[in-house]
């Protein structure tokens, strides 16, 4: 399990693993943009039907998809932090929060979509909680930090 955390979940230790993590991150963004595109044109009826069968299925999709993408983005960016309003914030978390906020607001201008505050809240919970798991794991087990991350310390 420790090897899995070191290689995949927290920080890539070699260039091949780093490329795999970045590829997974890229593919998650392709999935996200594909889902957004389908929703914007009124498609994805089968997915909507499945999500409607599950209580709060749409909210869970928002939470886990945004959280997973953010976690992989933070790993891809080597858990880089920015100082925002005096607080250190993970760069990937910041980028996802801004991007998803803009996307969610834009839904109000699309006839096939609707802005929902609970969707935005689900996105934020995923982004800030699940997206921060890699940082938490490196604090609990410093051996999981990558060489690039150690070099910035």
C-alpha positions in Angstrom: 0.0 0.0 0.0 2.8 2.4 0.8 4.3 1.8 -2.6 1.0 2.6 -4.2 0.7 5.9 -2.3 4.3 6.8 -3.2 3.9 6.0 -6.9 0.4 7.1 -7.7 -1.6 8.8 -5.0 0.8 11.4 -3.7 3.9 12.2 -5.7 5.6 10.7 -8.7 9.1 9.7 -8.0 10.4 9.3 -11.5 9.8 10.8 -14.9 7.7 7.9 -16.3 5.3 8.0 -13.3 5.1 11.7 -13.5 4.1 11.4 -17.2 1.5 8.8 -16.3 0.0 11.1 -13.6 -0.1 14.0 -16.1 -1.7 11.9 -18.7 -4.4 10.8 -16.2 -4.9 14.4 -15.3 -5.3 15.4 -19.0 -7.8 12.5 -19.6 -9.9 13.6 -16.6 -10.0 17.1 -18.1 -11.1 15.6 -21.4 -13.9 13.7 -19.6 -14.9 16.9 -17.8 -15.0 19.0 -21.0 -16.9 16.2 -22.7 -19.5 16.2 -20.0 -19.8 19.9 -20.1 -20.2 19.9 -23.9 -22.9 17.2 -23.8 -24.8 19.1 -21.1 -24.5 22.4 -23.1 -26.0 20.8 -26.2 -28.8 19.0 -24.3 -27.2 15.6 -24.7 -26.3 12.9 -22.2 -29.8 11.8 -21.6 -28.8 8.3 -20.5 -26.3 9.7 -17.9 -29.0 12.1 -16.6 -31.5 9.2 -16.2 -29.0 7.2 -14.2 -28.1 10.2 -12.0 -31.8 10.9 -11.3 -32.3 7.3 -10.1 -29.6 7.8 -7.4 -30.6 10.2 -4.5 -28.3 13.2 -4.9 -26.5 11.4 -7.7 -25.8 14.6 -9.5 -24.2 16.2 -6.4 -22.0 13.1 -5.8 -20.8 13.3 -9.4 -19.9 16.9 -8.9 -18.1 16.2 -5.6 -16.1 13.2 -6.7 -15.3 14.3 -10.3 -14.1 17.8 -9.2 -12.2 16.3 -6.2 -10.5 13.7 -8.3 -9.5 16.1 -11.0 -8.2 18.6 -8.4 -6.2 15.9 -6.5 -4.5 14.8 -9.8 -4.0 18.4 -10.9 -2.3 19.2 -7.5 -0.1 16.1 -7.8 0.8 17.1 -11.4 1.8 20.5 -10.1 3.9 19.0 -7.4 1.6 20.4 -4.7 2.7 23.9 -5.6 1.2 26.6 -3.4 0.2 30.2 -4.1 -0.3 32.9 -1.5 -3.8 34.2 -1.8 -5.1 36.9 0.6 -2.2 35.9 2.9 -3.0 32.2 3.0 -1.1 29.4 1.2 -3.5 27.6 -1.2 -2.6 24.8 -3.6 -2.3 26.1 -7.1 -4.4 23.3 -8.6 -7.1 23.9 -6.1 -7.1 27.7 -6.9 -7.3 27.0 -10.7 -10.1 24.5 -10.3 -12.1 26.7 -8.0 -12.0 29.7 -10.3 -12.7 27.6 -13.4 -15.6 25.7 -12.0 -17.1 28.9 -10.5 -17.0 30.5 -14.0 -18.4 27.4 -15.6 -21.2 27.0 -13.1 -22.2 30.7 -13.5 -22.2 30.4 -17.3 -24.9 27.7 -17.0 -27.4 30.5 -16.2 -27.0 31.7 -19.8 -27.6 28.3 -21.5 -31.2 27.2 -22.2 -30.2 23.5 -21.6 -28.6 24.2 -18.3 -29.5 25.8 -15.0 -27.3 27.3 -12.2 -27.7 25.4 -8.9 -26.0 26.6 -5.7 -25.9 23.0 -4.4 -23.9 22.0 -7.5 -21.4 24.7 -6.8 -21.2 23.7 -3.2 -20.6 20.1 -4.2 -17.9 21.2 -6.5 -16.2 23.3 -3.8 -16.4 20.4 -1.2 -14.7 18.1 -3.8 -12.1 20.6 -4.8 -11.1 21.7 -1.3 -11.5 18.4 0.6 -10.7 15.6 -1.9 -8.2 17.8 -3.7 -6.2 18.4 -0.5 -5.8 14.7 0.3 -2.4 14.4 -1.5 -1.1 17.3 0.6 -2.4 15.7 3.8 -0.8 12.4 2.9 2.6 14.1 2.4 2.3 15.8 5.8 1.4 12.5 7.6 4.2 10.6 5.8 7.0 12.8 4.6 8.6 9.9 2.7 5.9 10.3 0.1 7.2 13.7 -1.0 8.8 13.9 -4.4 12.3 15.0 -5.1 11.0 18.1 -6.8 8.9 18.9 -3.8 11.8 18.4 -1.4 14.0 20.7 -3.6 11.5 23.6 -3.2 11.5 23.3 0.7 
